[in-house]
Amino acid sequence: MPLKAVEPRRLYRQIAEHLRELINNGEFPIGGRLPSERELAETLHVSRPSVREALIALEVEGLVRINVGSGIYVLATSGSSSPRWAAGVPPGGPFEILHAREIIEASVASEAALLAGPKHIEAIDRVLSRMDESGAPNDEWIALDREFHVTIAAVLENEVLVRFVGQLFDQRINPYFERLASYFEDDSTWRRALAEHRAIRAAIAAGDPESARFAMRHHLQLSQERFSRGFGEPVKPPSDAGKTRPAARSRAADPRDLHIKAQRRKQI
């Protein structure tokens, strides 16, 4: 029976459920290795980010371990076809959340550039100063990152927007997003994010709405790119480094394809 994307926004969950079923059925035995992220994406005819989100969900559940540069290894079966990770995973995947923030917060930053006065710029500067002192990624840095984005929304003096921006950010505060971030965020990425924050601040302080819109959108696009580096597959020079395979909408994968690949791996 083909894998059907009934609700595209939950495609990564369907991929995770399908892989869980194959693991439970012994197609991928404990201690064995799953196909790489690239192979799974090609077999299922979906994007690599969707596969990545599914694999992270399975890792949070404890079914697989992702070794960067080595592979994705099966640790256990779930003993159930129903996921245990639903409570810890947001309805939308990280890439969907970041894309939603990109659209919404770019407009917020543009409006903030038109309305910001000295007191607002001072408030933004205080947050940036504390972020600079915080150093490497930690809970304080993430809290300050949230405060930065909420402080910009507060310039508009619209409590609904302030709450909405904060709630969108809060969807990253869960074991699932934390596990994903652990592979791609370090001191250097946070330093780059801080520089991007300063560019947003400069555009708002200059009263330039288009530059503020661009700076915020660019920042959140780069955040998505930081989560788009390849992982969970052997180290080799990729032919399409830095590119993400677009989702093919023409047809979904037949789970039998993965079954055949699993059988071949058993024979090797």
C-alpha positions as semicolon CSV with decimal commas, in nm:
position;residue;x (nm);y (nm);z (nm)
1;M;0,000;0,000;0,000
2;P;0,158;0,333;-0,104
3;L;0,259;0,593;0,151
4;K;0,003;0,874;0,109
5;A;0,056;1,230;0,222
6;V;-0,297;1,284;0,355
7;E;-0,185;1,597;0,533
8;P;0,140;1,738;0,386
9;R;0,223;1,924;0,706
10;R;0,241;1,589;0,885
11;L;0,435;1,404;0,619
12;Y;0,737;1,357;0,846
13;R;0,513;1,179;1,098
14;Q;0,388;0,942;0,830
15;I;0,747;0,870;0,730
16;A;0,838;0,802;1,095
17;E;0,539;0,569;1,137
18;H;0,634;0,379;0,823
19;L;0,997;0,337;0,934
20;R;0,878;0,233;1,281
21;E;0,664;-0,038;1,124
22;L;0,959;-0,170;0,924
23;I;1,177;-0,174;1,237
24;N;0,908;-0,354;1,438
25;N;0,869;-0,610;1,160
26;G;1,241;-0,682;1,161
27;E;1,310;-0,541;0,816
28;F;1,580;-0,331;0,980
29;P;1,716;-0,541;1,270
30;I;1,850;-0,405;1,598
31;G;2,214;-0,312;1,549
32;G;2,164;-0,278;1,176
33;R;2,184;0,039;0,977
34;L;1,903;0,219;0,801
35;P;1,946;0,356;0,449
36;S;2,100;0,701;0,452
37;E;1,888;1,015;0,464
38;R;1,955;1,064;0,094
39;E;1,850;0,708;0,006
40;L;1,534;0,730;0,212
41;A;1,438;1,059;0,048
42;E;1,493;0,916;-0,300
43;T;1,306;0,593;-0,225
44;L;1,007;0,765;-0,065
45;H;1,008;1,054;-0,315
46;V;1,004;1,315;-0,040
47;S;1,240;1,594;0,063
48;R;1,543;1,530;0,277
49;P;1,420;1,773;0,547
50;S;1,102;1,561;0,584
51;V;1,314;1,248;0,625
52;R;1,540;1,429;0,872
53;E;1,244;1,532;1,086
54;A;1,116;1,173;1,086
55;L;1,455;1,033;1,189
56;I;1,489;1,284;1,472
57;A;1,143;1,183;1,595
58;L;1,250;0,817;1,599
59;E;1,572;0,906;1,780
60;V;1,378;1,094;2,049
61;E;1,161;0,784;2,081
62;G;1,475;0,576;2,131
63;L;1,442;0,357;1,823
64;V;1,747;0,480;1,632
65;R;2,078;0,652;1,692
66;I;2,213;0,901;1,441
67;N;2,592;0,902;1,411
68;V;2,702;1,196;1,200
69;G;2,939;1,073;0,932
70;S;2,869;0,707;1,009
71;G;2,503;0,620;0,971
72;I;2,165;0,570;1,131
73;Y;2,155;0,264;1,355
74;V;1,856;0,073;1,492
75;L;1,859;0,056;1,873
76;A;1,527;-0,105;1,960
77;T;1,178;-0,189;1,848
78;S;0,888;0,009;1,987
79;G;0,671;-0,292;2,070
80;S;0,381;-0,088;1,936
81;S;0,273;0,059;1,605
82;S;0,162;0,379;1,777
83;P;0,423;0,648;1,849
84;R;0,536;0,735;2,200
85;W;0,682;1,066;2,088
86;A;0,359;1,248;1,999
87;A;0,349;1,441;2,328
88;G;0,702;1,572;2,279
89;V;0,680;1,660;1,912
90;P;0,506;1,976;1,786
91;P;0,229;1,935;1,525
92;G;0,448;2,105;1,264
93;G;0,809;2,012;1,199
94;P;1,100;2,250;1,269
95;F;1,126;2,359;0,908
96;E;0,756;2,444;0,898
97;I;0,786;2,640;1,221
98;L;1,089;2,834;1,097
99;H;0,922;2,905;0,764
100;A;0,610;3,033;0,940
101;R;0,829;3,258;1,155
102;E;1,009;3,382;0,845
103;I;0,683;3,499;0,688
104;I;0,529;3,649;1,002
105;E;0,832;3,804;1,170
106;A;0,958;3,965;0,849
107;S;0,638;4,170;0,842
108;V;0,666;4,243;1,213
109;A;1,022;4,373;1,167
110;S;0,912;4,591;0,877
111;E;0,638;4,751;1,089
112;A;0,878;4,787;1,383
113;A;1,114;4,991;1,161
114;L;0,833;5,240;1,103
115;L;0,734;5,267;1,469
116;A;1,049;5,218;1,677
117;G;1,166;5,506;1,894
118;P;1,476;5,545;2,112
119;K;1,326;5,346;2,401
120;H;1,257;5,051;2,171
121;I;1,608;5,051;2,028
122;E;1,749;5,067;2,380
123;A;1,541;4,764;2,478
124;I;1,670;4,569;2,176
125;D;2,027;4,675;2,255
126;R;1,997;4,549;2,613
127;V;1,896;4,206;2,489
128;L;2,178;4,196;2,232
129;S;2,430;4,297;2,497
130;R;2,320;4,011;2,722
131;M;2,331;3,770;2,429
132;D;2,687;3,876;2,356
133;E;2,786;3,808;2,718
134;S;2,607;3,472;2,730
135;G;2,859;3,292;2,510
136;A;2,801;2,938;2,385
137;P;2,451;2,799;2,321
138;N;2,272;2,730;2,647
139;D;1,930;2,775;2,804
140;E;2,001;3,142;2,877
141;W;2,096;3,207;2,514
142;I;1,775;3,048;2,390
143;A;1,571;3,251;2,639
144;L;1,747;3,568;2,519
145;D;1,690;3,469;2,156
146;R;1,319;3,449;2,236
147;E;1,333;3,782;2,416
148;F;1,498;3,947;2,114
149;H;1,220;3,845;1,878
150;V;0,945;3,926;2,127
151;T;1,102;4,268;2,198
152;I;1,080;4,353;1,829
153;A;0,714;4,246;1,822
154;A;0,650;4,462;2,129
155;V;0,739;4,773;1,926
156;L;0,403;4,736;1,752
157;E;0,220;4,755;2,089
158;N;-0,009;4,470;1,987
159;E;-0,039;4,210;2,261
160;V;-0,179;3,950;2,021
161;L;0,132;3,974;1,801
162;V;0,364;3,967;2,101
163;R;0,198;3,653;2,234
164;F;0,187;3,492;1,890
165;V;0,557;3,551;1,819
166;G;0,643;3,413;2,162
167;Q;0,425;3,106;2,116
168;L;0,576;3,031;1,776
169;F;0,924;3,050;1,925
170;D;0,821;2,828;2,217
171;Q;0,748;2,541;1,980
172;R;1,124;2,485;1,959
173;I;1,144;2,421;2,335
174;N;1,091;2,045;2,335
175;P;1,310;1,732;2,324
176;Y;1,254;1,691;1,950
177;F;1,378;2,036;1,847
178;E;1,658;2,021;2,105
179;R;1,784;1,695;1,955
180;L;1,781;1,842;1,604
181;A;1,959;2,155;1,725
182;S;2,227;1,946;1,898
183;Y;2,355;1,834;1,557
184;F;2,377;2,175;1,399
185;E;2,410;2,447;1,663
186;D;2,736;2,541;1,829
187;D;2,917;2,856;1,935
188;S;3,000;2,953;1,577
189;T;2,641;2,920;1,455
190;W;2,514;3,123;1,749
191;R;2,775;3,391;1,680
192;R;2,652;3,412;1,323
193;A;2,295;3,436;1,450
194;L;2,399;3,722;1,679
195;A;2,549;3,906;1,382
196;E;2,221;3,854;1,196
197;H;2,034;3,995;1,498
198;R;2,253;4,304;1,489
199;A;2,170;4,354;1,119
200;I;1,799;4,339;1,204
201;R;1,850;4,591;1,483
202;A;2,043;4,827;1,254
203;A;1,767;4,824;0,992
204;I;1,498;4,892;1,253
205;A;1,704;5,172;1,412
206;A;1,753;5,326;1,067
207;G;1,378;5,331;1,013
208;D;1,417;5,126;0,695
209;P;1,120;4,886;0,671
210;E;1,238;4,702;0,358
211;S;1,586;4,642;0,499
212;A;1,433;4,525;0,827
213;R;1,202;4,286;0,642
214;F;1,495;4,149;0,441
215;A;1,723;4,116;0,746
216;M;1,465;3,922;0,948
217;R;1,369;3,699;0,659
218;H;1,734;3,634;0,576
219;H;1,806;3,546;0,940
220;L;1,528;3,287;0,957
221;Q;1,616;3,147;0,614
222;L;1,972;3,096;0,736
223;S;1,834;2,924;1,045
224;Q;1,661;2,675;0,815
225;E;1,981;2,628;0,618
226;R;2,175;2,557;0,937
227;F;1,938;2,265;0,998
228;S;1,974;2,146;0,639
229;R;2,331;2,018;0,644
230;G;2,362;1,648;0,568
231;F;2,388;1,402;0,854
232;G;2,340;1,036;0,937
233;E;2,532;0,902;0,637
234;P;2,892;0,803;0,565
235;V;3,133;1,087;0,497
236;K;3,197;1,130;0,124
237;P;3,206;1,426;-0,113
238;P;2,839;1,472;-0,206
239;S;2,757;1,560;-0,565
240;D;2,489;1,809;-0,456
241;A;2,643;1,954;-0,141
242;G;2,435;2,223;0,015
243;K;2,127;2,142;-0,191
244;T;1,799;2,000;-0,070
245;R;1,605;1,764;-0,293
246;P;1,259;1,909;-0,357
247;A;0,959;1,695;-0,268
248;A;0,817;1,515;-0,569
249;R;0,444;1,563;-0,569
250;S;0,365;1,328;-0,856
251;R;0,359;1,006;-0,655
252;A;0,437;0,869;-0,312
253;A;0,668;0,580;-0,237
254;D;0,566;0,220;-0,219
255;P;0,677;0,081;0,120
256;R;0,772;-0,238;-0,066
257;D;1,069;-0,046;-0,208
258;L;1,215;-0,016;0,140
259;H;1,127;-0,379;0,210
260;I;1,327;-0,487;-0,096
261;K;1,624;-0,272;0,008
262;A;1,611;-0,414;0,360
263;Q;1,612;-0,771;0,223
264;R;1,913;-0,692;0,007
265;R;2,098;-0,557;0,309
266;K;2,026;-0,882;0,495
267;Q;2,180;-1,082;0,211
268;I;2,501;-0,879;0,200
